[in-house]
């Protein structure tokens, strides 16, 4: 495992056990279910690890099979789990994915989970200050009062300087309605160094109609990325506005695509890439996930990714996925218990 002084990124939040059909079949038809894992922040951690970064996931799991599946699976993806806490009394959270022609529904069973016992003291762990980047999301403060206190301390109560703190707004209406979540999420976003948010998500929360409206609301954030699903994404930093359209994708399932985009963008940032390439890499990661029923999908190999990042603007705008010539995908990885 990597030493704590060598992490490129630490991702913090709840990861749950997941039961999902092996193919896009509704649960009511009683398809066989695969035990997997799912969590926004650990999805980002796995994506960063797949892109060659040294990354750890910090969270809490129960002393149960799904807790062991979580740590085993993340280890298989190359994510350091040495900082994970195991709770002997509280269970690992669980959720079910229910595919349907009009979209996938998600059912959560996470009340009283091990992760909900995260408290503000976690923000004071010295290991967190040793990473280049910390990544968390707006899911965590919705889990419990302790989780909310932790998120506030890490974002609004931190000292100036490194590490860079990335915040994906990631509003989950099933956890807290927009009317209650809007102000806390806005305060947290304004305290981050880097914010990722969906245009429609921002409109639901803050009544902003355009990406430029979101920028006006978060004008003090050093890096802002506003995603607009199949349309594209905009990056704002240092007075510059960079737009990269999304490739056309034959979508199998959308769950996890936002996390994949975040991993791609953050990877580009860590590698010192230009904003347009960071956005392209985010789109590449998201597109691979949109082709899969799993939250963690296989990626095009590195040479193919670099060719995609080097396309002319015209060729990028014409890209359709899947494309065997430009967007080849390896076979999905297999991990024991995942």
N, C-alpha and C positions, 0 to 999 in steps of 0.2 A: 504494500500500500504506500501511497505517497505520503510524505511528511506534511504536517500541517502548514509549514512555511512554503510549500511549493504548489499549493492549489491555485489553478487559474480561476476557479469559481467554486463557491459553495451555494447550493440550492437548499432552501429551508421551507418545510411545509408538511402537509399530511399526504402519505401514500397509503392507499387502501388495497385490499384484495378486490379483485374484479371477477365476476362471472359473466361470460358473454358467449353467444352462439358462435360457432366456428365459421359460419357464413351468415349473410344478411337475412336471417329467418326470424320472425317475431317470436317472443317468448311464449305466447299463447299457443303456438304450434308445438311446443315442447321439444325444441331441438336439443341435441347434446350441447353442454356448456363447457367451455374451457376455463380453468382457473388461471387468471393473469393478474397483473397489478395495474393500478392507475393512480396517478396523482400529478397535478400540473407541474409542480416544481421538480419532481423526480423525472418526469418526462423530459423536461429541459436538461436535467443533469445527464440523462442517457444520451440525448441528442448531442450535447457538448462532448461527452466521452467518445461517441462515434466519430466525431469530427477531429479527434486527436487531442483533446484538452484534458488536463488533470483536474478532476472535479470530485467533490464530495456531496453527498446528500445528508442533511441533518433533519431528523424527525424522531417520532416515537412510535413504536409498534407494540402490539400485545405479545405475550409469551404464548403464542398459538401458531397453528400451521400457516395461516395467512401472513403473520409477522415474519416467519421464516422464509416464506415464498418471496416476500418483499425484499428482504436483505439478500437472499440468494440470487434473485433475478437482477437486482441492481449490480451486484458484484459481477455477474455474468456479462453485463454491459460495460464493465470497466469503471464503475462508480465506486468510490471509497465509502464504506458504510461504518467505519470505525467510530464515528461520533454519534451513531444512532443509539437511542436509549430504548430498552425493553421494559415495559410496564408489566409487573406480575399480576396485576388486578384488573386492568382495563383491556378490552379487546382491540384488535386491529379493526379499523373501519372496513366496511364492505359495500360494494355497489353492483348493481345489475345493469347491463346494457340491453335495450329492447329495440332492435332494428325494425323499421317500418318504411314503406315506400315514400312517405312524406318526411322522413327524418328519424333519427335515433333518440328514443327516450332513455333517461337515466334515472334509476331509483337508488337512493342512498340509504344506507343503514350505518350511520356513523355517530349517532348521538351517544355521548359518554365514551367515545373511543379513546385509545391511548394518546392520540395526537391532541385531543381536546384538552388534555392536562398540561400542555405547554404553557409556561408562565413567563413573566417578564425577565426572570433571571437568566433565561437562555440567551438573551441579547448581550449579556455581559461575559459570555465565554470568550476567553482570549483567542481561541482558534479562529473565530469569525473575523478578527482583525488582521489575520495573516494572509487572507486570500486577496487576489486582485479584484474580484467581483463577488458580490453577494446578490442572490436573486430570490425574490419572494413574490407572493401574489395576494390579491384581494380576497382570496378564498380563506386564508388563515384567520384574519380578524373576525370572520363570521362564525367561527367554530365555537368560541367560548369567550368569556370575559378575560380569562388569562391569556388566550391567544391574541385577543385584541390589544391587551396591555403589552405583550411582547412585540407586536408589530409596531405599535406607536413608539416604544422605546428604541427599537432598532432604526426606525426612520426619522421620527421627529426629535428624538432625544440624543442623537449621535453627535459626536464631536466632528468638526470639519476635517476634511482630508480623506485619504483612502481608508477602506476599499470603496470602489465604485458600487453604488447600490442601485439595482435594477428592480422595478416594480411593474408587474403585469396586472392591470386592474382586475381582469378575470371575474367580473361580477357574476354570482350564481344566485338567480332569483329563488331557487329552492331553499337556499340558506338564509337569505334576507332580501325582502322586497326592495325595489329601487328607491322608494321614498325614504326608507330607513338607511340604506347603504350609501346614498349619494354624497352626503356631506362627509362622513368618515373617509370614504374612498378618495374624495377630492383632496382632503387634508393630507392623506398619506401620499398621494401622487405628487402633490406640490413639494413634498419633502424629499423625493427621490432624485437621484442623478439622472436616471434613465427611466422613461415610462413607455410601456406598450399598452395600447388600448384599441379596441374595435370602434370604427366610426359609429355603427349602430348601437353599440354598448354605451358609448359616450352620449349619444342622443337620448337613450333610455334613462340614463342617470342624470345628465346635466343639461338636456335639451339643446345640445349643440348640433346644428344641422350638417356642418361641413368639417373637414379636417382643419381648415384655417380657424374655424370657431373654437375647436379644441385647443389649438395652439394659443389663441388669445386667452383662454381660460388657464392654461398651464405655461404661461410665458416665461416663468422663471426656471423651468426645467431644462437642464443642459442638453439632453437628448430626448426627443419625443418621436415615437413612431405611431402613426395612426393607420390601422389596417382596415381595408374596405373589401373584405371577403374576396369574391372573384374579380373585383375591379383592379385592385392594386394596393400599394402602401406608400406612405409619405413619411420622410424623415426630416425633422427640423433640428438644426443645431447651428449655433454661431451665425445666425441671420440667414442661413441657407435653407432652401426647401428643395428636396430631391424626391422625385416621384418615379416609381418603377411599377409598371403594370404586372398583374398576375398572369401566369400562363393559363391557357384553357385546359381544364382537367376533367376527365371522365370520373366524377366523384362516386366512390363506393360508400364512404362514410366520413363525416366531417369531424367527429370527436377526436381531439388530440392535435388537430392541424395548427391551432393557435400556439400550442406549446412547441411544436416542431419549428414553426416560424421564429419564435423567440430564440430557440437554440441556434438556428442558423444566423440570425442577426447578431446575437451576442458573440458567436464564434468569429464572425467577421470583424467585429469590434475588437475582440481580444487579439486578433491577428493583425490589426492595424490596416484593414482593408478600407477602401473608399466607401462612403455611404451607399452609393448605387450597388456596389458588389455585396455589401452587407444585406441590403434589401433583396437582391437576387438570391443570395444563399438562403435567406429566410423563405422565399417563395419555393425554392427547390425542395427544402425540407418539408414544407407544408404539402406540396404536391405529392411527395412520396407517401405521406400519411393519408392523404385523401384517397389514395388507391387501395387502402387496406382497411379491414375491420378492426385492426389492432391499433392501440394508441401509439405503440412503438413499432415503426415500420422500417423495413430495409431501405437503404439509401443507394443512389447511384454511386459507383466507385469513384474514388478521388479524381482520376483523369477525366471521367465524364463530367463531374461537377465543375472542374476547372474549365472545361470546354464551354459549359453552359454560362459560366461567369464571364467568359471572354467573347460571347456572341455580340455581334453588332446590335444596336438598338432595334433595327428593323427585324433581324432574325429572332431576337428575343420576343418581340411583340407578336411574331407569327408562331411561337412555340405552342405545340399541343402535347399534352401528356395523357397517356403514355406514348412515347415515340422511341421505338427500339434503337434507332440510330443515335439519337441525342440524349435519351433519358433511360438507359438500361438499368434494370433493378436486379440485384442478386436474390437468391432464395432467402426467405425469412430465416432469422436465426432461431435456434432452439435451445432452451435452457431448461434444466431439470426443475420441475415443479412450476414452470411458468406457462 
